[in-house]
């Protein structure tokens, strides 16, 4: 179940939020009824960002190995096709 809490719970109910986050679920915090931030465990955050860092490193290596460049139209077209399974 999605955990949506007021940001004041971060201060007032930290152990409860910490337990939820450590069990692998994000906690969405609101301020004045609007989304303000998401709290994640370090492990969850790392799993989200590690693949991005790896892909950026791969792109840097490919760019250094060749002078060939793709237009933004080609890049976005390929990305859309990958997302939509084409």
PyMOL Python script that loads the backbone (N, CA, C, O; Angstrom):
from pymol import cmd

cmd.read_pdbstr("""\
ATOM      1  N   UNK A   1       0.844  -1.177   0.000  1.00  0.00           N
ATOM      2  CA  UNK A   1       0.000   0.000   0.000  1.00  0.00           C
ATOM      3  C   UNK A   1       0.893   1.245   0.000  1.00  0.00           C
ATOM      4  O   UNK A   1       1.910   1.281   0.691  1.00  0.00           O
ATOM      5  N   UNK A   2       0.515   2.245  -0.763  1.00  0.00           N
ATOM      6  CA  UNK A   2       1.268   3.493  -0.830  1.00  0.00           C
ATOM      7  C   UNK A   2       1.154   4.227   0.496  1.00  0.00           C
ATOM      8  O   UNK A   2       0.066   4.378   1.051  1.00  0.00           O
ATOM      9  N   UNK A   3       2.297   4.680   0.989  1.00  0.00           N
ATOM     10  CA  UNK A   3       2.341   5.431   2.242  1.00  0.00           C
ATOM     11  C   UNK A   3       2.441   6.920   1.933  1.00  0.00           C
ATOM     12  O   UNK A   3       3.457   7.387   1.419  1.00  0.00           O
ATOM     13  N   UNK A   4       1.385   7.662   2.249  1.00  0.00           N
ATOM     14  CA  UNK A   4       1.374   9.108   2.073  1.00  0.00           C
ATOM     15  C   UNK A   4       1.188   9.717   3.452  1.00  0.00           C
ATOM     16  O   UNK A   4       0.207   9.444   4.144  1.00  0.00           O
ATOM     17  N   UNK A   5       2.146  10.544   3.836  1.00  0.00           N
ATOM     18  CA  UNK A   5       2.135  11.128   5.171  1.00  0.00           C
ATOM     19  C   UNK A   5       2.409  12.621   5.103  1.00  0.00           C
ATOM     20  O   UNK A   5       3.056  13.091   4.166  1.00  0.00           O
ATOM     21  N   UNK A   6       1.924  13.371   6.085  1.00  0.00           N
ATOM     22  CA  UNK A   6       2.319  14.786   6.158  1.00  0.00           C
ATOM     23  C   UNK A   6       3.784  14.891   6.550  1.00  0.00           C
ATOM     24  O   UNK A   6       4.293  14.036   7.276  1.00  0.00           O
ATOM     25  N   UNK A   7       4.458  15.916   6.084  1.00  0.00           N
ATOM     26  CA  UNK A   7       5.885  16.077   6.349  1.00  0.00           C
ATOM     27  C   UNK A   7       6.165  16.160   7.853  1.00  0.00           C
ATOM     28  O   UNK A   7       7.260  15.810   8.293  1.00  0.00           O
ATOM     29  N   UNK A   8       5.208  16.610   8.632  1.00  0.00           N
ATOM     30  CA  UNK A   8       5.397  16.676  10.088  1.00  0.00           C
ATOM     31  C   UNK A   8       5.626  15.292  10.698  1.00  0.00           C
ATOM     32  O   UNK A   8       6.247  15.181  11.755  1.00  0.00           O
ATOM     33  N   UNK A   9       5.127  14.228  10.038  1.00  0.00           N
ATOM     34  CA  UNK A   9       5.372  12.866  10.521  1.00  0.00           C
ATOM     35  C   UNK A   9       6.845  12.504  10.475  1.00  0.00           C
ATOM     36  O   UNK A   9       7.298  11.654  11.241  1.00  0.00           O
ATOM     37  N   UNK A  10       7.589  13.130   9.597  1.00  0.00           N
ATOM     38  CA  UNK A  10       9.025  12.847   9.524  1.00  0.00           C
ATOM     39  C   UNK A  10       9.687  13.195  10.850  1.00  0.00           C
ATOM     40  O   UNK A  10      10.574  12.480  11.316  1.00  0.00           O
ATOM     41  N   UNK A  11       9.257  14.285  11.450  1.00  0.00           N
ATOM     42  CA  UNK A  11       9.798  14.703  12.742  1.00  0.00           C
ATOM     43  C   UNK A  11       9.120  13.955  13.890  1.00  0.00           C
ATOM     44  O   UNK A  11       9.786  13.478  14.808  1.00  0.00           O
ATOM     45  N   UNK A  12       7.790  13.858  13.830  1.00  0.00           N
ATOM     46  CA  UNK A  12       7.025  13.334  14.960  1.00  0.00           C
ATOM     47  C   UNK A  12       6.954  11.817  15.024  1.00  0.00           C
ATOM     48  O   UNK A  12       6.774  11.252  16.103  1.00  0.00           O
ATOM     49  N   UNK A  13       7.091  11.155  13.893  1.00  0.00           N
ATOM     50  CA  UNK A  13       6.952   9.688  13.836  1.00  0.00           C
ATOM     51  C   UNK A  13       8.098   9.063  13.057  1.00  0.00           C
ATOM     52  O   UNK A  13       7.897   8.126  12.285  1.00  0.00           O
ATOM     53  N   UNK A  14       9.292   9.586  13.262  1.00  0.00           N
ATOM     54  CA  UNK A  14      10.451   9.119  12.501  1.00  0.00           C
ATOM     55  C   UNK A  14      10.654   7.607  12.579  1.00  0.00           C
ATOM     56  O   UNK A  14      10.859   6.982  11.538  1.00  0.00           O
ATOM     57  N   UNK A  15      10.607   6.984  13.767  1.00  0.00           N
ATOM     58  CA  UNK A  15      10.838   5.526  13.810  1.00  0.00           C
ATOM     59  C   UNK A  15       9.844   4.737  12.958  1.00  0.00           C
ATOM     60  O   UNK A  15      10.203   3.726  12.354  1.00  0.00           O
ATOM     61  N   UNK A  16       8.605   5.198  12.914  1.00  0.00           N
ATOM     62  CA  UNK A  16       7.587   4.525  12.107  1.00  0.00           C
ATOM     63  C   UNK A  16       7.902   4.653  10.615  1.00  0.00           C
ATOM     64  O   UNK A  16       7.818   3.678   9.868  1.00  0.00           O
ATOM     65  N   UNK A  17       8.262   5.854  10.194  1.00  0.00           N
ATOM     66  CA  UNK A  17       8.621   6.072   8.786  1.00  0.00           C
ATOM     67  C   UNK A  17       9.896   5.315   8.442  1.00  0.00           C
ATOM     68  O   UNK A  17       9.999   4.725   7.367  1.00  0.00           O
ATOM     69  N   UNK A  18      10.857   5.328   9.340  1.00  0.00           N
ATOM     70  CA  UNK A  18      12.108   4.595   9.115  1.00  0.00           C
ATOM     71  C   UNK A  18      11.836   3.115   8.913  1.00  0.00           C
ATOM     72  O   UNK A  18      12.447   2.489   8.048  1.00  0.00           O
ATOM     73  N   UNK A  19      10.940   2.554   9.689  1.00  0.00           N
ATOM     74  CA  UNK A  19      10.595   1.134   9.564  1.00  0.00           C
ATOM     75  C   UNK A  19       9.974   0.834   8.203  1.00  0.00           C
ATOM     76  O   UNK A  19      10.306  -0.171   7.573  1.00  0.00           O
ATOM     77  N   UNK A  20       9.079   1.701   7.754  1.00  0.00           N
ATOM     78  CA  UNK A  20       8.434   1.507   6.446  1.00  0.00           C
ATOM     79  C   UNK A  20       9.480   1.548   5.340  1.00  0.00           C
ATOM     80  O   UNK A  20       9.497   0.690   4.457  1.00  0.00           O
ATOM     81  N   UNK A  21      10.354   2.553   5.397  1.00  0.00           N
ATOM     82  CA  UNK A  21      11.377   2.736   4.375  1.00  0.00           C
ATOM     83  C   UNK A  21      12.369   1.575   4.384  1.00  0.00           C
ATOM     84  O   UNK A  21      12.775   1.100   3.324  1.00  0.00           O
ATOM     85  N   UNK A  22      12.758   1.121   5.563  1.00  0.00           N
ATOM     86  CA  UNK A  22      13.711   0.014   5.657  1.00  0.00           C
ATOM     87  C   UNK A  22      13.121  -1.307   5.187  1.00  0.00           C
ATOM     88  O   UNK A  22      13.858  -2.247   4.891  1.00  0.00           O
ATOM     89  N   UNK A  23      11.794  -1.384   5.118  1.00  0.00           N
ATOM     90  CA  UNK A  23      11.148  -2.579   4.577  1.00  0.00           C
ATOM     91  C   UNK A  23      10.978  -2.502   3.064  1.00  0.00           C
ATOM     92  O   UNK A  23      10.342  -3.369   2.464  1.00  0.00           O
ATOM     93  N   UNK A  24      11.547  -1.464   2.446  1.00  0.00           N
ATOM     94  CA  UNK A  24      11.577  -1.378   0.989  1.00  0.00           C
ATOM     95  C   UNK A  24      10.502  -0.529   0.344  1.00  0.00           C
ATOM     96  O   UNK A  24      10.447  -0.435  -0.882  1.00  0.00           O
ATOM     97  N   UNK A  25       9.645   0.090   1.142  1.00  0.00           N
ATOM     98  CA  UNK A  25       8.581   0.925   0.576  1.00  0.00           C
ATOM     99  C   UNK A  25       8.945   2.393   0.693  1.00  0.00           C
ATOM    100  O   UNK A  25       9.478   2.815   1.719  1.00  0.00           O
ATOM    101  N   UNK A  26       8.669   3.172  -0.330  1.00  0.00           N
ATOM    102  CA  UNK A  26       8.895   4.615  -0.209  1.00  0.00           C
ATOM    103  C   UNK A  26       7.777   5.250   0.612  1.00  0.00           C
ATOM    104  O   UNK A  26       6.674   4.710   0.697  1.00  0.00           O
ATOM    105  N   UNK A  27       8.067   6.387   1.207  1.00  0.00           N
ATOM    106  CA  UNK A  27       7.055   7.168   1.917  1.00  0.00           C
ATOM    107  C   UNK A  27       6.953   8.510   1.209  1.00  0.00           C
ATOM    108  O   UNK A  27       7.944   9.227   1.069  1.00  0.00           O
ATOM    109  N   UNK A  28       5.760   8.840   0.768  1.00  0.00           N
ATOM    110  CA  UNK A  28       5.497  10.106   0.080  1.00  0.00           C
ATOM    111  C   UNK A  28       5.067  11.121   1.130  1.00  0.00           C
ATOM    112  O   UNK A  28       4.112  10.886   1.871  1.00  0.00           O
ATOM    113  N   UNK A  29       5.763  12.238   1.193  1.00  0.00           N
ATOM    114  CA  UNK A  29       5.462  13.266   2.185  1.00  0.00           C
ATOM    115  C   UNK A  29       4.761  14.444   1.530  1.00  0.00           C
ATOM    116  O   UNK A  29       5.115  14.865   0.429  1.00  0.00           O
ATOM    117  N   UNK A  30       3.758  14.967   2.230  1.00  0.00           N
ATOM    118  CA  UNK A  30       3.009  16.109   1.724  1.00  0.00           C
ATOM    119  C   UNK A  30       3.197  17.303   2.646  1.00  0.00           C
ATOM    120  O   UNK A  30       3.451  17.163   3.842  1.00  0.00           O
ATOM    121  N   UNK A  31       3.063  18.472   2.056  1.00  0.00           N
ATOM    122  CA  UNK A  31       3.099  19.721   2.823  1.00  0.00           C
ATOM    123  C   UNK A  31       1.909  20.546   2.354  1.00  0.00           C
ATOM    124  O   UNK A  31       1.774  20.847   1.168  1.00  0.00           O
ATOM    125  N   UNK A  32       1.059  20.903   3.289  1.00  0.00           N
ATOM    126  CA  UNK A  32      -0.175  21.642   2.971  1.00  0.00           C
ATOM    127  C   UNK A  32      -1.015  20.915   1.924  1.00  0.00           C
ATOM    128  O   UNK A  32      -1.641  21.544   1.072  1.00  0.00           O
ATOM    129  N   UNK A  33      -1.021  19.594   1.997  1.00  0.00           N
ATOM    130  CA  UNK A  33      -1.843  18.790   1.106  1.00  0.00           C
ATOM    131  C   UNK A  33      -1.261  18.503  -0.263  1.00  0.00           C
ATOM    132  O   UNK A  33      -1.895  17.829  -1.075  1.00  0.00           O
ATOM    133  N   UNK A  34      -0.066  19.001  -0.534  1.00  0.00           N
ATOM    134  CA  UNK A  34       0.576  18.781  -1.831  1.00  0.00           C
ATOM    135  C   UNK A  34       1.842  17.957  -1.656  1.00  0.00           C
ATOM    136  O   UNK A  34       2.515  18.045  -0.629  1.00  0.00           O
ATOM    137  N   UNK A  35       2.159  17.160  -2.661  1.00  0.00           N
ATOM    138  CA  UNK A  35       3.366  16.351  -2.617  1.00  0.00           C
ATOM    139  C   UNK A  35       4.597  17.218  -2.436  1.00  0.00           C
ATOM    140  O   UNK A  35       4.764  18.223  -3.127  1.00  0.00           O
ATOM    141  N   UNK A  36       5.465  16.828  -1.501  1.00  0.00           N
ATOM    142  CA  UNK A  36       6.668  17.602  -1.216  1.00  0.00           C
ATOM    143  C   UNK A  36       7.938  16.803  -1.497  1.00  0.00           C
ATOM    144  O   UNK A  36       8.892  17.335  -2.064  1.00  0.00           O
ATOM    145  N   UNK A  37       7.955  15.521  -1.102  1.00  0.00           N
ATOM    146  CA  UNK A  37       9.158  14.717  -1.295  1.00  0.00           C
ATOM    147  C   UNK A  37       8.851  13.244  -1.067  1.00  0.00           C
ATOM    148  O   UNK A  37       7.779  12.871  -0.591  1.00  0.00           O
ATOM    149  N   UNK A  38       9.828  12.426  -1.423  1.00  0.00           N
ATOM    150  CA  UNK A  38       9.737  10.983  -1.219  1.00  0.00           C
ATOM    151  C   UNK A  38      10.941  10.559  -0.405  1.00  0.00           C
ATOM    152  O   UNK A  38      12.066  10.978  -0.678  1.00  0.00           O
ATOM    153  N   UNK A  39      10.703   9.726   0.598  1.00  0.00           N
ATOM    154  CA  UNK A  39      11.782   9.188   1.416  1.00  0.00           C
ATOM    155  C   UNK A  39      12.015   7.742   0.997  1.00  0.00           C
ATOM    156  O   UNK A  39      11.091   6.928   0.974  1.00  0.00           O
ATOM    157  N   UNK A  40      13.279   7.437   0.663  1.00  0.00           N
ATOM    158  CA  UNK A  40      13.682   6.089   0.252  1.00  0.00           C
ATOM    159  C   UNK A  40      14.837   5.612   1.119  1.00  0.00           C
ATOM    160  O   UNK A  40      15.574   6.420   1.684  1.00  0.00           O
ATOM    161  N   UNK A  41      14.991   4.311   1.221  1.00  0.00           N
ATOM    162  CA  UNK A  41      16.187   3.777   1.873  1.00  0.00           C
ATOM    163  C   UNK A  41      17.379   4.017   0.955  1.00  0.00           C
ATOM    164  O   UNK A  41      17.211   4.242  -0.244  1.00  0.00           O
ATOM    165  N   UNK A  42      18.563   3.969   1.510  1.00  0.00           N
ATOM    166  CA  UNK A  42      19.769   4.128   0.694  1.00  0.00           C
ATOM    167  C   UNK A  42      19.858   3.043  -0.371  1.00  0.00           C
ATOM    168  O   UNK A  42      20.291   3.298  -1.495  1.00  0.00           O
ATOM    169  N   UNK A  43      19.446   1.837  -0.012  1.00  0.00           N
ATOM    170  CA  UNK A  43      19.500   0.728  -0.963  1.00  0.00           C
ATOM    171  C   UNK A  43      18.563   0.962  -2.148  1.00  0.00           C
ATOM    172  O   UNK A  43      18.939   0.728  -3.297  1.00  0.00           O
ATOM    173  N   UNK A  44      17.339   1.427  -1.864  1.00  0.00           N
ATOM    174  CA  UNK A  44      16.390   1.710  -2.936  1.00  0.00           C
ATOM    175  C   UNK A  44      16.891   2.832  -3.831  1.00  0.00           C
ATOM    176  O   UNK A  44      16.794   2.748  -5.056  1.00  0.00           O
ATOM    177  N   UNK A  45      17.428   3.885  -3.217  1.00  0.00           N
ATOM    178  CA  UNK A  45      17.951   5.003  -3.991  1.00  0.00           C
ATOM    179  C   UNK A  45      19.104   4.545  -4.883  1.00  0.00           C
ATOM    180  O   UNK A  45      19.175   4.911  -6.056  1.00  0.00           O
ATOM    181  N   UNK A  46      20.002   3.742  -4.319  1.00  0.00           N
ATOM    182  CA  UNK A  46      21.142   3.241  -5.091  1.00  0.00           C
ATOM    183  C   UNK A  46      20.672   2.379  -6.259  1.00  0.00           C
ATOM    184  O   UNK A  46      21.231   2.464  -7.352  1.00  0.00           O
ATOM    185  N   UNK A  47      19.654   1.552  -6.040  1.00  0.00           N
ATOM    186  CA  UNK A  47      19.176   0.696  -7.128  1.00  0.00           C
ATOM    187  C   UNK A  47      18.565   1.530  -8.251  1.00  0.00           C
ATOM    188  O   UNK A  47      18.620   1.130  -9.414  1.00  0.00           O
ATOM    189  N   UNK A  48      17.986   2.676  -7.921  1.00  0.00           N
ATOM    190  CA  UNK A  48      17.425   3.558  -8.946  1.00  0.00           C
ATOM    191  C   UNK A  48      18.499   4.304  -9.724  1.00  0.00           C
ATOM    192  O   UNK A  48      18.369   4.507 -10.931  1.00  0.00           O
ATOM    193  N   UNK A  49      19.552   4.708  -9.039  1.00  0.00           N
ATOM    194  CA  UNK A  49      20.556   5.563  -9.679  1.00  0.00           C
ATOM    195  C   UNK A  49      21.733   4.795 -10.263  1.00  0.00           C
ATOM    196  O   UNK A  49      22.380   5.293 -11.184  1.00  0.00           O
ATOM    197  N   UNK A  50      22.031   3.621  -9.769  1.00  0.00           N
ATOM    198  CA  UNK A  50      23.197   2.876 -10.259  1.00  0.00           C
ATOM    199  C   UNK A  50      23.094   2.566 -11.742  1.00  0.00           C
ATOM    200  O   UNK A  50      24.078   2.703 -12.470  1.00  0.00           O
ATOM    201  N   UNK A  51      21.925   2.153 -12.201  1.00  0.00           N
ATOM    202  CA  UNK A  51      21.786   1.807 -13.621  1.00  0.00           C
ATOM    203  C   UNK A  51      21.939   3.058 -14.490  1.00  0.00           C
ATOM    204  O   UNK A  51      22.474   2.979 -15.596  1.00  0.00           O
ATOM    205  N   UNK A  52      21.479   4.199 -14.004  1.00  0.00           N
ATOM    206  CA  UNK A  52      21.633   5.439 -14.755  1.00  0.00           C
ATOM    207  C   UNK A  52      23.112   5.802 -14.871  1.00  0.00           C
ATOM    208  O   UNK A  52      23.586   6.152 -15.952  1.00  0.00           O
ATOM    209  N   UNK A  53      23.830   5.718 -13.765  1.00  0.00           N
ATOM    210  CA  UNK A  53      25.266   6.013 -13.781  1.00  0.00           C
ATOM    211  C   UNK A  53      26.005   5.068 -14.716  1.00  0.00           C
ATOM    212  O   UNK A  53      26.901   5.488 -15.448  1.00  0.00           O
ATOM    213  N   UNK A  54      25.630   3.788 -14.693  1.00  0.00           N
ATOM    214  CA  UNK A  54      26.275   2.799 -15.550  1.00  0.00           C
ATOM    215  C   UNK A  54      26.036   3.139 -17.027  1.00  0.00           C
ATOM    216  O   UNK A  54      26.961   3.070 -17.836  1.00  0.00           O
ATOM    217  N   UNK A  55      24.805   3.505 -17.377  1.00  0.00           N
ATOM    218  CA  UNK A  55      24.486   3.854 -18.765  1.00  0.00           C
ATOM    219  C   UNK A  55      25.207   5.130 -19.200  1.00  0.00           C
ATOM    220  O   UNK A  55      25.659   5.220 -20.342  1.00  0.00           O
ATOM    221  N   UNK A  56      25.319   6.112 -18.310  1.00  0.00           N
ATOM    222  CA  UNK A  56      26.045   7.334 -18.652  1.00  0.00           C
ATOM    223  C   UNK A  56      27.525   7.050 -18.866  1.00  0.00           C
ATOM    224  O   UNK A  56      28.136   7.613 -19.775  1.00  0.00           O
ATOM    225  N   UNK A  57      28.107   6.189 -18.045  1.00  0.00           N
ATOM    226  CA  UNK A  57      29.507   5.797 -18.226  1.00  0.00           C
ATOM    227  C   UNK A  57      29.700   5.080 -19.566  1.00  0.00           C
ATOM    228  O   UNK A  57      30.679   5.318 -20.273  1.00  0.00           O
ATOM    229  N   UNK A  58      28.763   4.210 -19.899  1.00  0.00           N
ATOM    230  CA  UNK A  58      28.823   3.494 -21.184  1.00  0.00           C
ATOM    231  C   UNK A  58      28.736   4.482 -22.350  1.00  0.00           C
ATOM    232  O   UNK A  58      29.467   4.349 -23.332  1.00  0.00           O
ATOM    233  N   UNK A  59      27.855   5.460 -22.246  1.00  0.00           N
ATOM    234  CA  UNK A  59      27.714   6.468 -23.299  1.00  0.00           C
ATOM    235  C   UNK A  59      28.992   7.287 -23.439  1.00  0.00           C
ATOM    236  O   UNK A  59      29.398   7.613 -24.554  1.00  0.00           O
ATOM    237  N   UNK A  60      29.627   7.623 -22.321  1.00  0.00           N
ATOM    238  CA  UNK A  60      30.892   8.356 -22.376  1.00  0.00           C
ATOM    239  C   UNK A  60      31.970   7.547 -23.090  1.00  0.00           C
ATOM    240  O   UNK A  60      32.725   8.095 -23.893  1.00  0.00           O
ATOM    241  N   UNK A  61      32.049   6.242 -22.804  1.00  0.00           N
ATOM    242  CA  UNK A  61      33.037   5.385 -23.459  1.00  0.00           C
ATOM    243  C   UNK A  61      32.776   5.297 -24.962  1.00  0.00           C
ATOM    244  O   UNK A  61      33.707   5.362 -25.764  1.00  0.00           O
ATOM    245  N   UNK A  62      31.502   5.148 -25.338  1.00  0.00           N
ATOM    246  CA  UNK A  62      31.163   5.070 -26.755  1.00  0.00           C
ATOM    247  C   UNK A  62      31.477   6.381 -27.467  1.00  0.00           C
ATOM    248  O   UNK A  62      31.973   6.370 -28.593  1.00  0.00           O
ATOM    249  N   UNK A  63      31.196   7.499 -26.827  1.00  0.00           N
ATOM    250  CA  UNK A  63      31.465   8.803 -27.436  1.00  0.00           C
ATOM    251  C   UNK A  63      32.960   9.015 -27.625  1.00  0.00           C
ATOM    252  O   UNK A  63      33.381   9.620 -28.611  1.00  0.00           O
ATOM    253  N   UNK A  64      33.764   8.523 -26.690  1.00  0.00           N
ATOM    254  CA  UNK A  64      35.211   8.682 -26.792  1.00  0.00           C
ATOM    255  C   UNK A  64      35.794   7.780 -27.880  1.00  0.00           C
ATOM    256  O   UNK A  64      36.850   8.081 -28.436  1.00  0.00           O
ATOM    257  N   UNK A  65      35.111   6.675 -28.186  1.00  0.00           N
ATOM    258  CA  UNK A  65      35.637   5.701 -29.139  1.00  0.00           C
ATOM    259  C   UNK A  65      35.344   6.055 -30.596  1.00  0.00           C
ATOM    260  O   UNK A  65      35.972   5.503 -31.500  1.00  0.00           O
ATOM    261  N   UNK A  66      34.410   6.960 -30.836  1.00  0.00           N
ATOM    262  CA  UNK A  66      34.037   7.282 -32.217  1.00  0.00           C
ATOM    263  C   UNK A  66      33.622   8.748 -32.337  1.00  0.00           C
ATOM    264  O   UNK A  66      33.240   9.387 -31.357  1.00  0.00           O
ATOM    265  N   UNK A  67      33.708   9.248 -33.540  1.00  0.00           N
ATOM    266  CA  UNK A  67      33.254  10.613 -33.798  1.00  0.00           C
ATOM    267  C   UNK A  67      31.801  10.649 -34.281  1.00  0.00           C
ATOM    268  O   UNK A  67      31.239  11.727 -34.476  1.00  0.00           O
ATOM    269  N   UNK A  68      31.192   9.474 -34.473  1.00  0.00           N
ATOM    270  CA  UNK A  68      29.804   9.417 -34.928  1.00  0.00           C
ATOM    271  C   UNK A  68      28.884   9.950 -33.837  1.00  0.00           C
ATOM    272  O   UNK A  68      29.045   9.624 -32.661  1.00  0.00           O
ATOM    273  N   UNK A  69      27.926  10.766 -34.236  1.00  0.00           N
ATOM    274  CA  UNK A  69      26.966  11.332 -33.297  1.00  0.00           C
ATOM    275  C   UNK A  69      25.563  11.134 -33.856  1.00  0.00           C
ATOM    276  O   UNK A  69      25.368  11.122 -35.071  1.00  0.00           O
ATOM    277  N   UNK A  70      24.595  10.980 -32.970  1.00  0.00           N
ATOM    278  CA  UNK A  70      23.204  10.806 -33.372  1.00  0.00           C
ATOM    279  C   UNK A  70      22.451  12.110 -33.135  1.00  0.00           C
ATOM    280  O   UNK A  70      22.749  12.849 -32.197  1.00  0.00           O
ATOM    281  N   UNK A  71      21.485  12.379 -33.983  1.00  0.00           N
ATOM    282  CA  UNK A  71      20.649  13.566 -33.784  1.00  0.00           C
ATOM    283  C   UNK A  71      19.704  13.311 -32.615  1.00  0.00           C
ATOM    284  O   UNK A  71      19.459  12.166 -32.234  1.00  0.00           O
ATOM    285  N   UNK A  72      19.187  14.381 -32.064  1.00  0.00           N
ATOM    286  CA  UNK A  72      18.255  14.191 -30.952  1.00  0.00           C
ATOM    287  C   UNK A  72      16.979  13.496 -31.420  1.00  0.00           C
ATOM    288  O   UNK A  72      16.342  12.785 -30.642  1.00  0.00           O
ATOM    289  N   UNK A  73      16.598  13.694 -32.686  1.00  0.00           N
ATOM    290  CA  UNK A  73      15.419  13.005 -33.205  1.00  0.00           C
ATOM    291  C   UNK A  73      15.626  11.486 -33.193  1.00  0.00           C
ATOM    292  O   UNK A  73      14.725  10.732 -32.824  1.00  0.00           O
ATOM    293  N   UNK A  74      16.817  11.048 -33.599  1.00  0.00           N
ATOM    294  CA  UNK A  74      17.126   9.619 -33.614  1.00  0.00           C
ATOM    295  C   UNK A  74      17.150   9.057 -32.202  1.00  0.00           C
ATOM    296  O   UNK A  74      16.594   7.989 -31.944  1.00  0.00           O
ATOM    297  N   UNK A  75      17.792   9.774 -31.289  1.00  0.00           N
ATOM    298  CA  UNK A  75      17.895   9.311 -29.901  1.00  0.00           C
ATOM    299  C   UNK A  75      16.509   9.174 -29.286  1.00  0.00           C
ATOM    300  O   UNK A  75      16.192   8.142 -28.695  1.00  0.00           O
ATOM    301  N   UNK A  76      15.675  10.212 -29.423  1.00  0.00           N
ATOM    302  CA  UNK A  76      14.346  10.166 -28.812  1.00  0.00           C
ATOM    303  C   UNK A  76      13.450   9.139 -29.489  1.00  0.00           C
ATOM    304  O   UNK A  76      12.633   8.500 -28.826  1.00  0.00           O
ATOM    305  N   UNK A  77      13.592   8.976 -30.785  1.00  0.00           N
ATOM    306  CA  UNK A  77      12.817   7.958 -31.494  1.00  0.00           C
ATOM    307  C   UNK A  77      13.162   6.565 -30.974  1.00  0.00           C
ATOM    308  O   UNK A  77      12.273   5.754 -30.714  1.00  0.00           O
ATOM    309  N   UNK A  78      14.445   6.297 -30.825  1.00  0.00           N
ATOM    310  CA  UNK A  78      14.876   4.991 -30.297  1.00  0.00           C
ATOM    311  C   UNK A  78      14.408   4.793 -28.862  1.00  0.00           C
ATOM    312  O   UNK A  78      14.001   3.695 -28.483  1.00  0.00           O
ATOM    313  N   UNK A  79      14.465   5.855 -28.065  1.00  0.00           N
ATOM    314  CA  UNK A  79      14.018   5.749 -26.669  1.00  0.00           C
ATOM    315  C   UNK A  79      12.523   5.465 -26.608  1.00  0.00           C
ATOM    316  O   UNK A  79      12.080   4.614 -25.837  1.00  0.00           O
ATOM    317  N   UNK A  80      11.743   6.179 -27.423  1.00  0.00           N
ATOM    318  CA  UNK A  80      10.292   5.939 -27.454  1.00  0.00           C
ATOM    319  C   UNK A  80       9.985   4.506 -27.880  1.00  0.00           C
ATOM    320  O   UNK A  80       9.128   3.848 -27.290  1.00  0.00           O
ATOM    321  N   UNK A  81      10.691   4.023 -28.911  1.00  0.00           N
ATOM    322  CA  UNK A  81      10.478   2.659 -29.378  1.00  0.00           C
ATOM    323  C   UNK A  81      10.826   1.641 -28.294  1.00  0.00           C
ATOM    324  O   UNK A  81      10.135   0.633 -28.141  1.00  0.00           O
ATOM    325  N   UNK A  82      11.894   1.902 -27.543  1.00  0.00           N
ATOM    326  CA  UNK A  82      12.275   0.983 -26.465  1.00  0.00           C
ATOM    327  C   UNK A  82      11.223   0.977 -25.353  1.00  0.00           C
ATOM    328  O   UNK A  82      10.894  -0.078 -24.811  1.00  0.00           O
ATOM    329  N   UNK A  83      10.703   2.149 -25.019  1.00  0.00           N
ATOM    330  CA  UNK A  83       9.702   2.246 -23.960  1.00  0.00           C
ATOM    331  C   UNK A  83       8.411   1.559 -24.379  1.00  0.00           C
ATOM    332  O   UNK A  83       7.775   0.883 -23.570  1.00  0.00           O
ATOM    333  N   UNK A  84       8.022   1.729 -25.636  1.00  0.00           N
ATOM    334  CA  UNK A  84       6.756   1.181 -26.114  1.00  0.00           C
ATOM    335  C   UNK A  84       6.900  -0.218 -26.696  1.00  0.00           C
ATOM    336  O   UNK A  84       5.939  -0.771 -27.232  1.00  0.00           O
ATOM    337  N   UNK A  85       8.092  -0.793 -26.593  1.00  0.00           N
ATOM    338  CA  UNK A  85       8.300  -2.179 -27.005  1.00  0.00           C
ATOM    339  C   UNK A  85       8.258  -2.422 -28.494  1.00  0.00           C
ATOM    340  O   UNK A  85       7.808  -3.477 -28.942  1.00  0.00           O
ATOM    341  N   UNK A  86       8.722  -1.458 -29.266  1.00  0.00           N
ATOM    342  CA  UNK A  86       8.726  -1.628 -30.728  1.00  0.00           C
ATOM    343  C   UNK A  86      10.092  -2.036 -31.209  1.00  0.00           C
ATOM    344  O   UNK A  86      10.293  -2.226 -32.409  1.00  0.00           O
TER     345      UNK A  86
END
""", "prot")
cmd.dss("prot")
cmd.show_as("cartoon", "prot")
cmd.util.cbc("prot")
cmd.orient("prot")
